[in-house]
Amino acid sequence: MKIGFVGKGGSGKSSMSWLFSHVLAQSGTPVLAIDADHNMDLTSNLGVDESDLPTMLSTHSIFREIVGLKNGDVWGDLVRDETRPKPSFTINPPDYYTEAVRTNVCENLDLINVGLGSEEALYLARCSHGNSAPLKFYLPFLAEDEAAVIVDGVAGTDMMNFGLYAGIDALVCVVEPHRNSVKVFELIKSVAERTNIPVFAILNKPSTNEFHTLMREKYANQVIGEIPLDVAVQDLTANTLASQTQNAVHAIWNRLKEIIPKTDHKKRLADIVALKS
């Protein structure tokens, strides 16, 4: 299953990406964590040194060569041209490209960093959309099988309009009991509906205020669980996570597997590309 964590900046997207990656990996599920945020907090949270990390950004030209894009070809040609051979990516065993960009964090847990916040990105003519293009066209052609793919996304809706999440099964919006956090969830939900991407919500650091009540009542069909306040999440210490926190993660993950419909990611990508043309 491929999940993208989104939400308001500071809501806990990277913390939830770290949490789900570690808890699922510790339970024996192979996990591919993808850091697609400018801040690259997930990479830091996982304890990986970003200074010598392979990134999708640094292998941009290699990706284009692997998928058969030549000079003058645009990314959309991958799905617009029905006669073009389609790429295929795998996690276990990893294909050539996945092997080139992944970094092993610990048992059952690998990391791919897109590189949006790297020093290299500061000096390129391409914008963040262009720098994210390999991920946009990697995810729909990635066969995860029994693995969990967890994408730590950019805050807000910008990358959603770009179509970055065409290849995932669902977006999970991290919502704090705060007016602005709820507002961003509503914006994300609205944009996702236009591109036929399911959206759910996790309530982070739940409280009994009016915004918690609003999420629980107005968006009951989208809220799939709560993550309690846990010092181990704040301290990024996976070995001291409370059992309540771990149980919440497993319950949310199992619930997602039950309710997310089967999706033709390649068709969704083609529809989004057509919409943008």
C-alpha positions as CSV (number, residue, x, y, z in Angstrom):
1,M,0.0,0.0,0.0
2,K,1.3,3.5,-0.9
3,I,0.3,6.3,1.4
4,G,1.2,10.0,1.3
5,F,1.2,12.1,4.5
6,V,0.1,15.7,3.9
7,G,-1.3,18.5,5.9
8,K,-0.5,22.0,7.3
9,G,3.1,22.8,7.9
10,G,4.0,21.9,11.4
11,S,1.0,19.5,11.9
12,G,3.3,16.5,12.3
13,K,3.5,15.1,8.8
14,S,7.2,14.1,9.1
15,S,6.7,12.8,12.7
16,M,3.8,10.6,11.5
17,S,5.9,9.4,8.5
18,W,8.7,8.5,10.9
19,L,6.3,6.9,13.3
20,F,4.5,4.7,10.8
21,S,7.7,3.8,9.1
22,H,9.3,2.5,12.3
23,V,6.3,0.8,13.8
24,L,5.5,-1.1,10.6
25,A,9.1,-2.0,10.0
26,Q,9.5,-3.3,13.6
27,S,6.4,-5.5,13.0
28,G,8.1,-7.1,10.0
29,T,6.6,-5.2,7.2
30,P,9.1,-4.0,4.5
31,V,8.9,-0.2,4.4
32,L,10.1,2.2,1.7
33,A,10.0,5.7,3.2
34,I,10.2,8.6,0.7
35,D,11.2,12.1,1.8
36,A,9.5,14.4,-0.7
37,D,9.4,17.6,1.4
38,H,11.6,20.7,1.1
39,N,12.7,20.5,4.7
40,M,13.8,16.9,4.4
41,D,12.8,16.3,8.0
42,L,12.0,12.7,7.5
43,T,15.6,12.0,6.5
44,S,16.8,13.8,9.6
45,N,14.2,12.0,11.8
46,L,15.4,8.6,10.6
47,G,18.9,9.6,11.6
48,V,20.3,9.6,8.0
49,D,23.1,12.0,7.1
50,E,21.9,13.9,4.1
51,S,25.3,15.2,3.0
52,D,26.3,12.1,1.0
53,L,22.8,10.7,0.4
54,P,21.8,9.6,-3.1
55,T,18.7,11.5,-4.2
56,M,16.2,11.4,-7.0
57,L,17.3,14.9,-7.9
58,S,20.9,13.8,-8.4
59,T,19.8,10.9,-10.6
60,H,17.3,12.9,-12.6
61,S,19.0,12.2,-15.9
62,I,19.4,8.5,-15.1
63,F,15.7,8.2,-14.4
64,R,14.8,9.8,-17.7
65,E,17.2,7.4,-19.5
66,I,15.7,4.4,-17.7
67,V,12.1,5.3,-18.7
68,G,13.1,6.1,-22.2
69,L,12.8,9.9,-22.3
70,K,15.2,11.5,-24.7
71,N,16.2,15.1,-25.2
72,G,13.1,17.0,-26.3
73,D,10.7,14.4,-24.8
74,V,8.4,15.8,-22.1
75,W,7.4,13.8,-19.0
76,G,3.8,13.4,-20.1
77,D,4.9,11.4,-23.2
78,L,5.4,8.5,-20.8
79,V,1.6,8.0,-20.5
80,R,0.3,10.0,-23.6
81,D,2.2,7.8,-26.1
82,E,0.5,4.4,-25.8
83,T,3.1,2.8,-28.0
84,R,5.9,3.7,-25.6
85,P,7.2,0.8,-23.4
86,K,6.2,1.4,-19.8
87,P,8.7,1.3,-17.0
88,S,8.5,-1.1,-14.0
89,F,9.9,-0.5,-10.6
90,T,10.1,-3.0,-7.7
91,I,11.0,-3.0,-4.0
92,N,11.7,-6.6,-3.2
93,P,14.0,-7.3,-5.0
94,P,14.7,-3.7,-6.0
95,D,15.1,-2.8,-9.6
96,Y,18.2,-1.0,-10.8
97,Y,16.9,2.5,-10.2
98,T,15.4,1.8,-6.8
99,E,18.7,0.2,-5.7
100,A,20.6,3.3,-6.9
101,V,18.6,5.8,-4.9
102,R,17.6,3.9,-1.7
103,T,19.4,4.0,1.6
104,N,19.0,1.3,4.2
105,V,18.0,2.8,7.6
106,C,17.5,-0.4,9.6
107,E,16.0,-3.9,9.2
108,N,12.9,-3.7,6.9
109,L,13.3,0.1,6.4
110,D,14.7,1.8,3.4
111,L,14.7,5.6,2.5
112,I,14.5,7.5,-0.7
113,N,15.2,11.2,-0.6
114,V,13.8,13.3,-3.5
115,G,16.3,16.0,-2.7
116,L,14.1,19.1,-2.8
117,G,15.9,20.7,0.2
118,S,19.4,19.8,-0.9
119,E,22.0,22.4,-1.8
120,E,22.0,21.1,-5.4
121,A,18.3,22.1,-5.7
122,L,19.2,25.8,-4.9
123,Y,21.2,26.2,-8.1
124,L,19.0,24.4,-10.7
125,A,16.8,26.2,-13.2
126,R,14.0,23.6,-12.6
127,C,11.4,24.5,-10.0
128,S,10.3,22.1,-7.3
129,H,7.7,20.6,-9.7
130,G,10.4,19.8,-12.2
131,N,12.7,18.4,-9.5
132,S,9.8,16.2,-8.3
133,A,9.0,14.8,-11.7
134,P,10.9,11.5,-11.2
135,L,8.8,10.7,-8.1
136,K,5.6,11.6,-9.9
137,F,6.3,9.1,-12.6
138,Y,8.0,6.5,-10.3
139,L,5.1,5.9,-7.9
140,P,2.5,4.8,-10.5
141,F,4.9,2.2,-11.9
142,L,6.1,1.0,-8.5
143,A,4.9,-2.5,-7.5
144,E,5.0,-2.5,-3.7
145,D,3.5,-6.0,-3.3
146,E,3.5,-6.6,0.5
147,A,5.6,-3.6,1.3
148,A,4.4,-0.3,2.8
149,V,5.4,2.9,0.8
150,I,5.2,6.0,3.0
151,V,5.6,9.4,1.4
152,D,6.3,12.5,3.5
153,G,4.8,15.2,1.3
154,V,5.0,18.9,1.0
155,A,2.7,21.0,3.2
156,G,-0.5,22.3,1.6
157,T,-1.9,21.6,-1.8
158,D,0.8,22.7,-4.2
159,M,2.2,19.3,-5.1
160,M,-1.4,17.9,-5.3
161,N,-2.2,20.3,-8.1
162,F,1.0,19.2,-9.8
163,G,-0.2,15.6,-9.7
164,L,2.7,14.3,-7.5
165,Y,0.4,11.8,-5.7
166,A,-1.1,10.1,-8.8
167,G,0.7,6.9,-7.9
168,I,-0.4,6.5,-4.3
169,D,-3.5,4.7,-2.9
170,A,-4.6,7.4,-0.5
171,L,-3.6,10.7,1.1
172,V,-3.5,10.8,4.9
173,C,-3.9,14.3,6.2
174,V,-2.4,15.0,9.6
175,V,-4.8,17.3,11.5
176,E,-4.2,19.0,14.8
177,P,-7.1,20.4,16.8
178,H,-6.6,23.9,15.4
179,R,-8.5,26.1,13.1
180,N,-5.8,26.5,10.5
181,S,-5.0,22.8,10.5
182,V,-8.7,21.9,9.8
183,K,-8.8,24.6,7.0
184,V,-5.8,23.0,5.2
185,F,-7.4,19.5,5.5
186,E,-10.6,20.9,3.9
187,L,-8.5,22.4,1.0
188,I,-6.6,19.1,0.5
189,K,-9.9,17.2,0.5
190,S,-11.3,19.5,-2.1
191,V,-8.3,19.3,-4.5
192,A,-8.0,15.5,-4.0
193,E,-11.6,14.9,-5.0
194,R,-10.9,16.5,-8.4
195,T,-8.2,14.0,-9.1
196,N,-10.0,11.0,-7.6
197,I,-7.5,10.4,-4.8
198,P,-9.0,9.1,-1.5
199,V,-8.3,11.4,1.5
200,F,-8.4,10.4,5.2
201,A,-7.4,12.2,8.3
202,I,-5.4,11.3,11.4
203,L,-5.9,13.5,14.5
204,N,-2.6,14.3,16.0
205,K,-2.2,15.3,19.6
206,P,-6.0,15.2,20.0
207,S,-7.8,17.6,22.4
208,T,-11.4,18.1,23.5
209,N,-11.8,21.5,21.9
210,E,-14.2,22.6,19.2
211,F,-11.9,21.7,16.3
212,H,-11.5,18.1,17.5
213,T,-15.2,17.9,17.8
214,L,-15.7,19.4,14.3
215,M,-13.4,16.8,12.7
216,R,-15.1,13.9,14.6
217,E,-18.6,15.0,13.7
218,K,-18.4,16.7,10.3
219,Y,-15.7,14.5,8.8
220,A,-16.5,11.3,10.6
221,N,-16.1,9.3,7.3
222,Q,-12.6,10.7,6.8
223,V,-11.2,10.4,10.3
224,I,-9.5,7.0,10.6
225,G,-7.8,7.3,14.0
226,E,-5.9,9.4,16.5
227,I,-2.3,9.4,17.6
228,P,-2.0,10.2,21.3
229,L,0.6,12.6,22.7
230,D,3.7,10.5,23.2
231,V,7.0,11.8,24.3
232,A,8.8,9.1,22.3
233,V,7.4,10.6,19.1
234,Q,8.6,14.0,20.0
235,D,12.0,12.6,20.9
236,L,12.1,10.2,17.9
237,T,13.0,7.2,20.0
238,A,11.3,4.2,18.4
239,N,12.3,1.8,21.2
240,T,10.4,3.7,23.8
241,L,7.1,4.2,22.0
242,A,4.0,3.6,24.2
243,S,2.0,0.5,23.4
244,Q,-1.0,2.7,22.9
245,T,0.8,4.6,20.1
246,Q,1.9,1.4,18.4
247,N,-1.5,0.0,18.6
248,A,-3.0,3.1,17.1
249,V,-0.6,2.9,14.1
250,H,-1.5,-0.7,13.4
251,A,-5.2,0.0,13.8
252,I,-5.0,2.9,11.3
253,W,-2.9,0.9,8.8
254,N,-5.2,-2.1,8.9
255,R,-8.2,0.2,8.5
256,L,-6.7,1.8,5.5
257,K,-6.1,-1.6,3.9
258,E,-9.7,-2.5,4.4
259,I,-11.3,0.6,3.0
260,I,-9.0,1.9,0.2
261,P,-10.3,0.8,-3.2
262,K,-8.1,-0.9,-5.8
263,T,-6.7,1.8,-8.1
264,D,-5.3,1.9,-11.6
265,H,-2.5,4.3,-10.8
266,K,-1.3,4.5,-14.4
267,K,-4.7,5.5,-15.6
268,R,-5.0,8.1,-12.9
269,L,-1.6,9.5,-13.9
270,A,-2.7,9.6,-17.5
271,D,-5.9,11.4,-16.6
272,I,-4.0,14.0,-14.6
273,V,-1.5,14.6,-17.4
274,A,-4.4,15.0,-19.8
275,L,-6.1,17.4,-17.4
276,K,-2.9,19.5,-17.3
277,S,-2.3,19.5,-21.1
